[in-house]
Amino acid sequence: MLETSARLLRLLALLQSRRDWQGSELADELQISPRTVRRDVDRLRELGYPVNATTGSFGGYRLGAGAELPPLLLDDNEAVAVAVALRTTPVTGLEEVSLRALLKLEQVLPSRLRHRVSALEHVEQVPRDTQAPAIDPDLLSTLAAVCRDHETIRFDYNAHDGTPSRRRAEPHRLVNWGRRWYLVAWDADKKDWRSFRVDRITPPTPPHGPRFTPRDFDATSYVASRVSSAAWRFQARVHVHAPADAVAARINAAVGTVEAVDETSCVLVTGADSVETLAVWIGMLGFDFEVTSPPELVAHVRSLAARYARAVQD
């Protein structure tokens, strides 16, 4: 019985590892007869795994999608990778759900793997200066589906100042930027591209509308140039004495954008929710710079300069 159970688990792992398997290939991998493969496949079906069979000279088996989520089999490295991702980079807006999934996974990890994952508890992470708003997983899935299927949607939306509106849009892409989710869509009434924060969207009813022909558009660049700065509490334009390419190579796209002035200087347009964070980002560039606004940042940088000067006095 134990041998049969172990073989079923091995068979399930093989079916999960790639899309299609021929019966003879499974028999060779498991070192059993094709007849035993068929019998084991039937047992998996009885346990709720939707194993589909195809006929013909190239017929075989494929693990399909069922009505419920069956248990998954992960090898050691896959299990550690999932645990690391859930612990260090939980899904934005779904941190509580990510934590529940992590706890379930860690409860069933063998001790050798639990020891590897627990080591991450001693790794310090830099806290974000903004907290991600909670996101409804069903809403996120619905919006992802209409983007994929190119279906027009209608939804209620609350603007930054709380003004409600009814929108009719052609959803193009979901973009995660600056700890927030955005829906980039073609506004059918405004006849222009718009970005909508997902946490301000009321689920569309009905969720599906007529299909549309997708447009060619760089959604990520649009969000980077239009949306991120609107979310910053402090915005700054910093003159950097370095070529634009050199500055752009040293910053993350979420930090800001770089505008060339000439061959030896550029302007960094950036922002954050605190002047402390702004000063850190600018100081880490490694180039000389001039900051003239906002006044809070000027005062903070002047204070830092004085503090650093005192720190290196003879």
Number of C-alpha atoms within 10 A of each C-alpha: 6 7 7 10 11 11 17 18 14 16 20 20 15 18 18 16 13 10 11 17 19 16 20 17 13 21 17 12 12 17 13 13 14 17 12 14 22 16 11 18 21 14 13 17 12 10 10 14 21 19 17 14 17 13 8 6 7 9 14 17 19 18 19 13 12 11 8 9 9 12 9 9 15 14 9 12 10 11 17 19 14 15 27 17 13 20 20 13 11 17 18 19 19 15 18 13 13 18 16 11 15 18 13 10 16 18 10 10 16 10 11 9 16 17 12 12 19 14 9 13 9 7 8 8 7 5 7 11 12 14 12 17 17 15 19 14 12 10 17 17 11 16 24 17 15 20 21 13 15 21 21 22 24 18 16 16 21 16 13 11 6 9 8 13 10 11 17 18 23 26 27 27 21 21 20 16 16 23 17 20 22 25 23 26 24 21 17 15 9 11 9 10 17 20 22 18 20 24 20 17 19 14 20 18 11 9 16 17 17 9 13 12 8 15 11 7 14 11 19 15 12 16 22 18 14 12 18 21 22 12 16 16 11 20 21 23 19 19 20 24 18 21 19 21 15 15 22 17 10 11 17 10 17 16 18 20 19 22 17 17 15 12 11 13 20 23 24 24 16 22 25 23 15 16 22 15 16 20 18 11 17 21 13 10 17 12 13 12 17 13 18 13 14 15 13 14 21 17 14 15 20 11 12 14 12 11 11 10 10 10 9 7 6 4
